[in-house]
Amino acid sequence: MPSSQTLYRAPMLPGNDLTNVTAETQFPNGRGGPLLLALPSNNSLANHNFRVRIAGRVATKTNRTFQVQVYFGLDPVISKNTLIFSTGFQVVNNVSTSFDVWIDLRWSAGSNSITGRGEGQLANHVVGPGTLINTPISADPNRDSNQFLQSGPTYGFTVTGQFNGSDSGNHAFIDSFDLEST
């Protein structure tokens, strides 16, 4: 069985409560800012397989559905990022439960694109497997070396959540958000 190793972990975890959101909202980190997982752009992931893994908890006190969506991008404005995977709305009726999503990716240095597939579970409902919804392009895995920049993170992932209706019992948290080698 292949083993994995955690290469990077999103800072400030576990995240704060997403609370009662009915519009798609980025999960907050432990200080209330957007939860972000940065990727290195120093060529270390060029032409390699890696995995993004997200695990968390969700709870409702009424009949609700909830979805988790994963984006390539670090912008706090969701629409400026590229949607790559979605659990779709899953039934979370009056329970406290968990979710786990993993996305296996490959970053091509030749095409400067990232391809892959994802799957997981939300409230014990199987999600996927499925290919990426959109393929991130113009993502140079060697950006720092090619442009002589050491400007910090330029690529990464963010995660959103959304309930289908409002209720004071709606809560969601992310406990881990990791980049793993595969």
N, C-alpha and C positions, 0 to 999 in steps of 0.2 A: 504494500500500500504506500503510495507517495506521501511524503510528509510535507508539512507547510511550516513556515517560519514567519512570525510577525516582523515586518520591515519597518512599518510606521504605524502610529496610532494617533487618532485625532486628539488634540489636547483638550483639557478641561472636561473630562468625562467622570462620572455619568452626567448627562445633560440635564438641564432644567426641564420642567414639565411643559409640554406643548400646550397644555390646557384645552379649553373648549373652542377649537378653531373649526369653522365651517368653510373657510377659504383656504386654499393651499398655502401652507406656511412652512418656512424652513425651521427645522428643529433647532432649538437653542443649545448652546454649550453650557457648561456649569456656571458661566458668568453672565449669561443672557444674550451674548452675541451669536451670530450664525455658527452652527457646528460645521467645521470644515476639515477635510482630510486632504492635505497637500501631497502632490506627487513630486518626486525629484525630476529635474529637467537637465540632469548631468550625464545623460546617456546610459545610466545604470539599468534602466528598464527597456532599452532599445532591443527589439526583436526577442523579448522574453515574455513568458506567461506570468501573470500575477492575478491575485484575487482581491476584490474589495468585499469585506464582510461587515454586515450591520446587524446588531442584535438589540432588541429593546422590549419594552412592555407597553401594553395598552389596556385601558379599562373603561367600561361604560356601565351606567346604572339603568339604562333603558335599552330598547331595541335600536341599535345603531350599526352602521358600517364604517369602516376605516380603511384608508389606503396609505401606502408608503411609496414614494417615488424618489429615484436616485438620478441626480444630474451630474454631468461632467461640467465643471466650472466652479469658480470661487466667488462669483459675484453675488452680493446680497439681494440683487433684483433677480428673482427666479427666471423671468423670461429671457435674461441675457445668458443663461446657461443652456446646455443641451440635455434634454431628457433622454436617458439611456435605458431605464428600467422602471416598471411599475408593477405593484402587486395587484392593481385594480382594487375596487372597493370590496372588502371581505366582511362577512357578518361577524360582529362582535357584540352579541346580544347579552347585556346584563352580566358580564363576566370580567374578570381580571386575568389577562393571558399574556402571551409573549409573541414576538415575531423574530424571524431570522431570515436574512436575505444574503445571498452571495452571488457575486458576478465575476465570472472568469473572463479575463481580458488578455489581449496581446497587442502590444504597441509596436507598430511597424515603422522602422526608421526609413524605409524606402518610400512609403506613401504618406508618412507623417499622419497616420490614422490609427485609431484604436477600435478593434473589433472584439466580439465576444458573445457570451450568453449568460443568462441569469436564471435563478430559481430560488425557492425558499418556502417559507410557511408563514402565515399570519393567522393567529387564533386557530391553529391546527388545520387550516385549509391550505392545501398544496397550491403553490404559485409557480407557474412555469413548468418545465423549462422553456425558455424562449430566447431568441437572439435579441440583440440590442434594438431598441425602438429607433434610435438614430445613431449613426456612426460619427463620433467626433473626428473631424478632419482639421488639417493645418495645426496639428499638435506635434511639434518637433521635440522628440525625446532628448535631443542634444542642444536645446535652445541656449543654455548657459554658455557652452563651449563655442557654438556656431556664431553667437552674437556677442561674445565676450562680456556677458552679463552675469553678475552674481547678485541679482536683484531680489532674491527670496523666491517664495513659491509663485509659480506662474500657472500651474495646472493643478487640478484636484477635483474633489467631489463634494457635493452637498446633498442633503436628504430633506425631503418635505413630508408632511403628514396632513391629513384632512379627515374630519368626521363628516358624515352626511347630514347631521342635524345637531342643534345646540342642546346641551344639557350640562348642568353643573357637575355631573359625575364623569364627564369625559376627561381622560388623562392619558398622556403618552410620553414615554421617555426613551432615549437611546442610551444603552449601557456600554456598548462597544462599537467602534467604527474603525476598522483596521485594514491595512494594506498588507497582504501576505504573499510570500513567494509560493509558487506551486511547482 
